[in-house]
Amino acid sequence: MNIVDLETFSTVHRWADDRMKIYIENPHVNYTATTSGRTINETLLRGAGSALYANNAESRIFFVHIASDHFLAHRGIRQGPLHLVTFMPAQFVRPMGDQWMPKDRHLRAAARRAGPAAEFDVRVLQAFTRQALHGIPFVGMVEAALFKERTGRWSHRDWVSWHAHVLTWGATREELRKAVRPLRRKHCSLRKNVSSVHIKYVSYEDLLRQTGYILKAPQKAMREVFLPEGFNSQTGEIRSAELRLKKDWLRTGDRVRMLDIMGERTLDHLLFGNDEGTVLARQIRSEALAPWRRWGPKYD
């Protein structure tokens, strides 16, 4: 099921949450372990939702409803034009850190939790994005994506691509392209001949769907698949052999691995803005953190 509105956002996140909890509580023979100790597992608890853990399904659902209300009410967003801009430079890709380790799953989990991907400082990516867009207002989120068995100069390993999805307003596509042109020239993406910045127009009617896309938890893994040379008998076109990117839903074991990558990060720290968007992000944070400030965590 794809996320197309707030209802499907809730359904997808609760479905994934249930699968992870069952997987962790009833491990099979070749299960993937999380970091030992209470920290990571407690981020999943329903009662920890008010702490806004990025791993917590209820936190995500609570947060997306608050953010959606603020987005819809914001005058600048209503006036537009709106664009979804994704920043995915290769310089923010980090190894998962748990491969080529001893077979002991707990040692792998510890290596993953202390590895380069988990230790990544999201503030660097946030500052990078602000600098790229200069004075263009936006609000967005930092996200992690799993690349399975990345080939090429990095050999066959699993990597995590830290990237940012931001919603801009008040700037045309041409103005956005001009702003990110120096970045595109200087920074490559994970794949050859693919831009490190993607710009997509967003209609106001599509705002809720794009809000869910920006604020969702990691849901899919990406891998490169080899397509051999082919011939189209209808057009006579010969297709060259190439590597293409394929997206698949994260398997439950990989979802558990991503728990260690996200760690104890919270949504209020992953959210960020620029110009008017900075004020908007603060308003969203303030409302989302109100239950935590009032009652604190309630674990169950």
Kinemage of the C-alpha trace (Angstrom):
@kinemage 1
@onewidth
@group {chain A} dominant
@subgroup {mainchain}
@vectorlist {calphas} color= white
{ca met a 1} P 0.000 0.000 0.000
{ca asn a 2} L 1.386 3.378 -0.993
{ca ile a 3} L 0.969 6.499 1.129
{ca val a 4} L -1.558 8.756 -0.603
{ca asp a 5} L -3.218 10.508 2.368
{ca leu a 6} L -3.129 10.666 6.169
{ca glu a 7} L -5.208 7.499 6.520
{ca thr a 8} L -2.843 5.366 4.451
{ca phe a 9} L 0.101 7.035 6.237
{ca ser a 10} L -1.263 5.683 9.533
{ca thr a 11} L -2.052 2.258 8.076
{ca val a 12} L 1.408 1.753 6.550
{ca his a 13} L 3.287 2.850 9.672
{ca arg a 14} L 1.182 0.745 12.069
{ca trp a 15} L 1.478 -2.286 9.796
{ca ala a 16} L 5.276 -1.959 9.714
{ca asp a 17} L 5.351 -1.335 13.466
{ca asp a 18} L 3.369 -4.513 14.188
{ca arg a 19} L 5.645 -6.603 11.972
{ca met a 20} L 8.799 -5.301 13.671
{ca lys a 21} L 7.451 -5.919 17.166
{ca ile a 22} L 6.422 -9.480 16.299
{ca tyr a 23} L 9.822 -10.063 14.677
{ca ile a 24} L 11.711 -8.783 17.743
{ca glu a 25} L 9.540 -10.570 20.321
{ca asn a 26} L 9.398 -13.891 18.421
{ca pro a 27} L 12.782 -14.250 16.694
{ca his a 28} L 13.241 -16.947 14.073
{ca val a 29} L 16.441 -18.880 13.392
{ca asn a 30} L 18.315 -16.266 11.359
{ca tyr a 31} L 16.809 -13.167 12.913
{ca thr a 32} L 18.432 -9.726 12.978
{ca ala a 33} L 19.005 -8.349 16.470
{ca thr a 34} L 18.778 -4.735 17.574
{ca thr a 35} L 21.286 -3.112 19.881
{ca ser a 36} L 21.088 -4.702 23.325
{ca gly a 37} L 19.618 -2.619 26.095
{ca arg a 38} L 16.356 -0.784 26.435
{ca thr a 39} L 17.058 2.297 24.344
{ca ile a 40} L 16.184 1.159 20.817
{ca asn a 41} L 13.312 -1.144 21.785
{ca glu a 42} L 11.752 1.546 23.965
{ca thr a 43} L 11.593 3.910 21.011
{ca leu a 44} L 8.978 1.549 19.531
{ca leu a 45} L 6.628 1.533 22.519
{ca arg a 46} L 3.241 3.125 21.931
{ca gly a 47} L 3.524 5.054 25.198
{ca ala a 48} L 6.780 6.643 24.018
{ca gly a 49} L 4.994 8.422 21.185
{ca ser a 50} L 5.024 11.774 22.975
{ca ala a 51} L 8.849 11.701 22.935
{ca leu a 52} L 8.677 11.976 19.114
{ca tyr a 53} L 11.153 9.153 18.450
{ca ala a 54} L 11.703 8.768 14.714
{ca asn a 55} L 11.368 4.982 15.117
{ca asn a 56} L 7.948 5.275 16.753
{ca ala a 57} L 4.882 4.797 14.545
{ca glu a 58} L 2.561 6.759 16.831
{ca ser a 59} L 5.077 9.619 16.916
{ca arg a 60} L 5.087 9.759 13.113
{ca ile a 61} L 1.290 9.684 12.901
{ca phe a 62} L 0.870 12.342 15.599
{ca phe a 63} L 3.536 14.508 13.973
{ca val a 64} L 2.168 14.301 10.424
{ca his a 65} L -1.297 15.421 11.564
{ca ile a 66} L 0.136 18.465 13.336
{ca ala a 67} L 2.419 19.337 10.423
{ca ser a 68} L -0.425 18.950 7.915
{ca asp a 69} L -2.629 21.377 9.836
{ca his a 70} L 0.170 23.946 9.921
{ca phe a 71} L 0.992 23.463 6.232
{ca leu a 72} L -2.627 23.929 5.177
{ca ala a 73} L -3.014 27.043 7.322
{ca his a 74} L 0.220 28.737 6.204
{ca arg a 75} L -0.446 31.718 3.926
{ca gly a 76} L 2.792 31.381 1.970
{ca ile a 77} L 2.089 27.709 1.228
{ca arg a 78} L -1.469 28.541 0.137
{ca gln a 79} L -0.152 31.188 -2.257
{ca gly a 80} L 2.539 28.912 -3.731
{ca pro a 81} L 4.034 27.964 -6.080
{ca leu a 82} L 4.974 24.739 -4.294
{ca his a 83} L 7.811 22.356 -5.122
{ca leu a 84} L 9.182 19.220 -3.520
{ca val a 85} L 12.973 19.373 -3.630
{ca thr a 86} L 15.058 16.318 -2.738
{ca phe a 87} L 18.751 16.635 -1.892
{ca met a 88} L 20.637 13.336 -2.230
{ca pro a 89} L 24.364 14.031 -2.760
{ca ala a 90} L 26.728 11.065 -2.578
{ca gln a 91} L 28.797 12.802 0.100
{ca phe a 92} L 26.084 11.984 2.651
{ca val a 93} L 26.152 8.237 1.983
{ca arg a 94} L 27.571 6.092 4.782
{ca pro a 95} L 28.233 2.333 5.112
{ca met a 96} L 25.736 0.418 7.220
{ca gly a 97} L 28.669 -0.825 9.285
{ca asp a 98} L 27.458 -4.332 10.138
{ca gln a 99} L 28.866 -6.366 7.252
{ca trp a 100} L 32.079 -8.379 7.288
{ca met a 101} L 31.610 -8.692 11.043
{ca pro a 102} L 31.539 -11.848 13.185
{ca lys a 103} L 28.437 -13.967 12.768
{ca asp a 104} L 27.228 -13.064 16.246
{ca arg a 105} L 24.115 -10.959 15.602
{ca his a 106} L 24.564 -8.888 18.736
{ca leu a 107} L 28.090 -7.884 17.704
{ca arg a 108} L 26.708 -6.937 14.307
{ca ala a 109} L 24.037 -4.827 15.972
{ca ala a 110} L 26.615 -3.087 18.150
{ca ala a 111} L 28.807 -2.385 15.106
{ca arg a 112} L 25.818 -1.031 13.220
{ca arg a 113} L 24.794 1.227 16.094
{ca ala a 114} L 28.330 2.632 16.375
{ca gly a 115} L 28.926 2.720 12.614
{ca pro a 116} L 29.260 5.687 10.238
{ca ala a 117} L 25.599 5.648 9.160
{ca ala a 118} L 24.217 5.723 12.705
{ca glu a 119} L 26.738 8.362 13.799
{ca phe a 120} L 25.921 10.728 10.929
{ca asp a 121} L 25.267 14.322 12.046
{ca val a 122} L 22.016 15.413 10.383
{ca arg a 123} L 22.804 19.076 11.108
{ca val a 124} L 25.456 18.970 8.378
{ca leu a 125} L 22.857 17.991 5.772
{ca gln a 126} L 20.416 20.585 7.094
{ca ala a 127} L 23.028 23.352 6.818
{ca phe a 128} L 23.958 22.098 3.325
{ca thr a 129} L 20.319 22.352 2.212
{ca arg a 130} L 19.847 25.831 3.657
{ca gln a 131} L 22.997 27.048 1.939
{ca ala a 132} L 21.892 25.581 -1.390
{ca leu a 133} L 18.480 27.279 -1.345
{ca his a 134} L 19.745 30.585 0.056
{ca gly a 135} L 16.713 32.731 0.993
{ca ile a 136} L 14.027 30.491 -0.513
{ca pro a 137} L 11.573 29.505 2.257
{ca phe a 138} L 11.053 25.811 2.889
{ca val a 139} L 10.263 23.259 5.555
{ca gly a 140} L 11.453 19.679 5.337
{ca met a 141} L 12.782 16.530 6.913
{ca val a 142} L 15.987 14.517 6.960
{ca glu a 143} L 15.508 10.848 6.071
{ca ala a 144} L 17.662 7.735 5.716
{ca ala a 145} L 17.365 5.317 2.779
{ca leu a 146} L 18.876 1.837 2.547
{ca phe a 147} L 20.832 0.935 -0.590
{ca lys a 148} L 21.275 -2.828 -0.824
{ca glu a 149} L 24.548 -4.274 -2.099
{ca arg a 150} L 25.706 -1.057 -3.704
{ca thr a 151} L 27.970 -1.899 -6.660
{ca gly a 152} L 30.756 0.016 -8.368
{ca arg a 153} L 33.675 1.659 -6.637
{ca trp a 154} L 32.241 0.777 -3.199
{ca ser a 155} L 31.988 -2.939 -3.977
{ca his a 156} L 29.046 -5.016 -2.697
{ca arg a 157} L 27.936 -3.545 0.613
{ca asp a 158} L 24.811 -2.086 2.156
{ca trp a 159} L 24.851 1.689 2.444
{ca val a 160} L 22.624 4.329 3.993
{ca ser a 161} L 21.916 7.491 2.041
{ca trp a 162} L 21.046 10.396 4.302
{ca his a 163} L 18.970 12.855 2.292
{ca ala a 164} L 16.450 15.669 2.703
{ca his a 165} L 12.954 16.241 1.312
{ca val a 166} L 11.844 19.872 1.546
{ca leu a 167} L 8.688 21.707 0.511
{ca thr a 168} L 9.448 25.131 -0.959
{ca trp a 169} L 7.037 27.958 -1.691
{ca gly a 170} L 7.223 31.362 -3.338
{ca ala a 171} L 9.880 30.328 -5.872
{ca thr a 172} L 9.376 29.191 -9.457
{ca arg a 173} L 11.002 26.086 -10.913
{ca glu a 174} L 13.442 28.299 -12.821
{ca glu a 175} L 14.441 30.114 -9.631
{ca leu a 176} L 14.994 26.802 -7.848
{ca arg a 177} L 17.073 25.420 -10.717
{ca lys a 178} L 19.203 28.555 -10.701
{ca ala a 179} L 19.712 28.294 -6.930
{ca val a 180} L 20.864 24.655 -7.008
{ca arg a 181} L 22.866 24.854 -10.257
{ca pro a 182} L 26.247 25.310 -8.483
{ca leu a 183} L 25.454 22.374 -6.209
{ca arg a 184} L 24.537 20.143 -9.139
{ca arg a 185} L 27.818 20.963 -10.863
{ca lys a 186} L 29.904 20.315 -7.764
{ca his a 187} L 28.168 17.332 -6.150
{ca cys a 188} L 27.290 14.050 -7.798
{ca ser a 189} L 24.527 11.700 -6.720
{ca leu a 190} L 24.839 8.059 -5.806
{ca arg a 191} L 24.229 7.081 -9.429
{ca lys a 192} L 26.146 8.177 -12.485
{ca asn a 193} L 24.443 10.758 -14.723
{ca val a 194} L 21.665 11.342 -12.161
{ca ser a 195} L 21.290 14.764 -10.550
{ca ser a 196} L 21.967 15.106 -6.824
{ca val a 197} L 18.944 17.435 -6.565
{ca his a 198} L 15.450 16.614 -7.801
{ca ile a 199} L 12.743 19.285 -8.199
{ca lys a 200} L 9.055 18.388 -8.542
{ca tyr a 201} L 6.059 20.713 -8.837
{ca val a 202} L 3.378 20.168 -6.171
{ca ser a 203} L -0.216 21.331 -6.550
{ca tyr a 204} L -2.019 22.572 -3.447
{ca glu a 205} L -4.540 19.730 -3.890
{ca asp a 206} L -1.662 17.248 -3.605
{ca leu a 207} L -0.196 18.879 -0.494
{ca leu a 208} L -1.350 16.266 2.040
{ca arg a 209} L 0.083 13.376 0.012
{ca gln a 210} L 3.420 15.130 -0.309
{ca thr a 211} L 3.398 15.978 3.407
{ca gly a 212} L 3.095 12.264 4.134
{ca tyr a 213} L 5.949 11.548 1.734
{ca ile a 214} L 8.198 14.111 3.432
{ca leu a 215} L 7.461 12.891 6.976
{ca lys a 216} L 7.307 9.123 6.437
{ca ala a 217} L 9.698 6.664 8.074
{ca pro a 218} L 12.083 4.666 5.841
{ca gln a 219} L 9.810 2.295 3.914
{ca lys a 220} L 11.732 1.044 0.885
{ca ala a 221} L 15.143 -0.325 0.026
{ca met a 222} L 16.871 0.488 -3.230
{ca arg a 223} L 19.157 -1.732 -5.221
{ca glu a 224} L 20.784 -1.630 -8.616
{ca val a 225} L 19.699 -4.357 -11.017
{ca phe a 226} L 21.450 -5.230 -14.270
{ca leu a 227} L 19.379 -5.091 -17.442
{ca pro a 228} L 21.061 -6.895 -20.347
{ca glu a 229} L 21.072 -5.547 -23.869
{ca gly a 230} L 17.654 -5.919 -25.465
{ca phe a 231} L 15.807 -5.405 -28.731
{ca asn a 232} L 12.333 -3.878 -29.165
{ca ser a 233} L 10.761 -5.626 -32.154
{ca gln a 234} L 8.033 -2.971 -32.492
{ca thr a 235} L 10.299 0.087 -32.622
{ca gly a 236} L 13.518 -1.541 -33.759
{ca glu a 237} L 15.292 0.105 -30.847
{ca ile a 238} L 18.297 -1.611 -29.309
{ca arg a 239} L 18.545 -1.051 -25.580
{ca ser a 240} L 22.050 -0.920 -24.177
{ca ala a 241} L 22.933 -2.974 -21.142
{ca glu a 242} L 22.693 -0.834 -18.022
{ca leu a 243} L 22.232 -0.697 -14.270
{ca arg a 244} L 18.853 0.546 -13.121
{ca leu a 245} L 17.564 1.465 -9.694
{ca lys a 246} L 14.811 -0.724 -8.285
{ca lys a 247} L 12.733 0.044 -5.188
{ca asp a 248} L 11.257 -2.663 -2.965
{ca trp a 249} L 9.490 -2.554 0.376
{ca leu a 250} L 11.917 -3.014 3.240
{ca arg a 251} L 12.034 -6.557 4.559
{ca thr a 252} L 11.369 -6.796 8.281
{ca gly a 253} L 14.981 -7.688 9.092
{ca asp a 254} L 16.163 -4.588 7.231
{ca arg a 255} L 13.577 -2.484 9.058
{ca val a 256} L 15.134 -3.694 12.303
{ca arg a 257} L 18.586 -2.727 11.014
{ca met a 258} L 17.266 0.752 10.230
{ca leu a 259} L 16.048 1.072 13.832
{ca asp a 260} L 19.688 1.098 14.904
{ca ile a 261} L 20.546 3.663 12.229
{ca met a 262} L 17.796 6.056 13.349
{ca gly a 263} L 18.639 5.301 16.986
{ca glu a 264} L 17.180 7.764 19.458
{ca arg a 265} L 16.788 10.573 16.940
{ca thr a 266} L 13.574 12.533 17.296
{ca leu a 267} L 11.311 14.060 14.684
{ca asp a 268} L 11.665 17.562 16.077
{ca his a 269} L 15.416 17.389 15.364
{ca leu a 270} L 14.987 15.902 11.890
{ca leu a 271} L 12.515 18.650 10.954
{ca phe a 272} L 14.066 21.906 9.771
{ca gly a 273} L 13.235 25.008 7.779
{ca asn a 274} L 14.608 28.096 6.102
{ca asp a 275} L 13.488 31.738 6.224
{ca glu a 276} L 9.693 31.667 6.872
{ca gly a 277} L 9.988 27.893 7.075
{ca thr a 278} L 12.156 28.188 10.187
{ca val a 279} L 9.274 29.870 12.012
{ca leu a 280} L 6.847 27.258 10.686
{ca ala a 281} L 9.103 24.406 11.840
{ca arg a 282} L 9.314 25.958 15.319
{ca gln a 283} L 5.530 26.192 15.531
{ca ile a 284} L 5.157 22.532 14.551
{ca arg a 285} L 7.802 21.477 17.084
{ca ser a 286} L 6.212 23.499 19.863
{ca glu a 287} L 2.784 21.925 19.380
{ca ala a 288} L 4.165 18.408 18.884
{ca leu a 289} L 6.309 18.575 22.033
{ca ala a 290} L 3.526 19.958 24.250
{ca pro a 291} L 2.335 16.518 25.506
{ca trp a 292} L 5.921 15.514 26.351
{ca arg a 293} L 6.491 18.693 28.311
{ca arg a 294} L 3.210 18.214 30.132
{ca trp a 295} L 3.313 14.523 31.002
{ca gly a 296} L 6.614 13.013 29.916
{ca pro a 297} L 6.848 9.470 28.502
{ca lys a 298} L 4.319 6.769 29.359
{ca tyr a 299} L 5.758 3.388 28.419
{ca asp a 300} L 3.546 0.354 28.004
